[in-house]
């Protein structure tokens, strides 16, 4: 991985959200792989390395965002987790999740996504020292 560029796995069952996030990521010089299901995410994590998982809390079918975060962290323990939802974080039990996951309110702006990714980048840099 070169410099500060990070690899992000975005998981959301809404195609429009995936497209918008991918466009934001391009403008931020972030490499993003966007998938629509937990199963696709787990398959991607088995074959590629990511720095950040950005996952919707409520995925249409399969695992929810919390279960997915646990599965992904079991495969890539150093991954930074960002969970997102249109509901506030207080609606979910985030206890017991690996690391210190962030919560991103939907709808999100490019600035709020950039803040989450910047924190992940900073944590990665601190861990590399």
C-alpha positions in Angstrom: 0.0 0.0 0.0 1.5 3.3 -1.1 1.6 6.3 1.2 -1.6 7.4 2.8 -3.9 5.7 0.4 -6.3 3.4 2.1 -8.5 0.5 0.9 -12.1 0.6 1.9 -14.8 -2.1 1.7 -18.3 -0.5 1.6 -21.3 -2.7 2.2 -24.8 -1.3 1.7 -27.8 -3.0 0.1 -28.8 0.2 -1.6 -27.1 0.7 -4.9 -27.4 4.4 -4.9 -25.6 4.7 -1.6 -22.8 2.5 -2.9 -22.5 4.6 -6.0 -22.5 7.9 -4.1 -19.8 6.6 -1.7 -17.7 5.3 -4.5 -17.8 8.7 -6.1 -16.8 10.4 -2.9 -14.0 7.9 -2.4 -12.6 8.7 -5.9 -12.5 12.4 -5.1 -10.7 11.6 -1.8 -8.1 9.4 -3.6 -9.4 6.4 -1.6 -9.7 3.0 -3.2 -13.1 1.6 -2.5 -14.7 -1.7 -3.3 -18.5 -1.5 -2.9 -20.7 -4.6 -2.5 -24.4 -5.1 -1.6 -24.5 -8.1 0.7 -22.7 -9.5 3.7 -21.8 -12.6 1.8 -20.1 -10.5 -1.0 -18.2 -8.6 1.7 -16.9 -11.8 3.4 -15.8 -13.1 0.0 -14.0 -9.9 -0.8 -12.2 -10.0 2.6 -11.1 -13.5 2.0 -9.4 -12.5 -1.3 -8.3 -8.9 -0.6 -6.9 -6.8 2.2 -8.8 -3.7 3.4 -8.0 -1.0 5.9 -11.6 0.0 6.6 -15.0 -1.7 6.6 -17.9 0.7 6.1 -21.1 -1.3 6.6 -24.7 -0.4 6.9 -26.3 -1.7 10.1 -29.3 -3.0 8.3 -28.5 -5.1 5.3 -31.4 -6.5 3.3 -30.5 -10.2 3.6 -27.9 -12.1 5.5 -25.9 -10.8 8.4 -26.5 -7.3 9.8 -23.7 -4.8 10.1 -22.7 -5.9 13.6 -22.4 -9.6 12.7 -20.6 -8.7 9.5 -18.1 -6.5 11.4 -17.3 -9.5 13.7 -16.9 -11.8 10.7 -14.6 -9.4 8.9 -12.6 -8.6 12.0 -12.0 -12.4 12.5 -10.5 -12.5 9.0 -8.7 -9.2 9.1 -8.1 -8.2 12.8 -6.5 -4.9 12.0 -9.4 -3.6 10.0 -11.0 -0.3 11.1 -14.8 -0.6 11.4 -17.3 2.2 10.5 -21.0 1.3 10.9 -23.7 3.5 9.4 -27.4 3.8 9.7 -30.3 6.2 9.2 -31.1 5.4 12.9 -29.0 6.8 15.7 -26.3 4.8 17.2 -28.4 4.5 20.4 -30.7 2.1 18.6 -27.9 -0.5 18.4 -25.9 -2.5 20.9 -22.3 -1.9 19.7 -20.7 -3.5 22.8 -18.3 -6.3 22.1 -17.3 -5.1 18.7 -13.6 -5.4 17.9 -11.5 -2.3 18.0 -13.2 1.1 18.4 -15.8 1.3 15.7 -17.1 4.6 14.4 -20.7 5.4 13.6 -21.6 7.3 10.5 -25.1 8.8 10.3 -27.0 8.4 7.0 -27.4 10.3 4.9 -23.8 11.2 5.1 -21.8 13.9 3.4 -18.4 13.6 1.7 -17.1 15.6 4.7 -18.4 13.2 7.3 -17.1 10.2 5.3 -13.8 11.9 4.9 -13.6 12.4 8.7 -14.2 8.7 9.3 -11.6 7.7 6.8 -9.1 10.2 8.1 -9.4 8.8 11.6 -8.9 5.3 10.1 -5.8 6.5 8.2 -4.4 8.1 11.4 -4.9 4.9 13.4 -3.2 2.9 10.7 -0.3 5.3 10.6 0.0 5.2 14.4 -0.1 1.4 14.4 2.7 1.3 11.8 5.1 3.2 14.0 
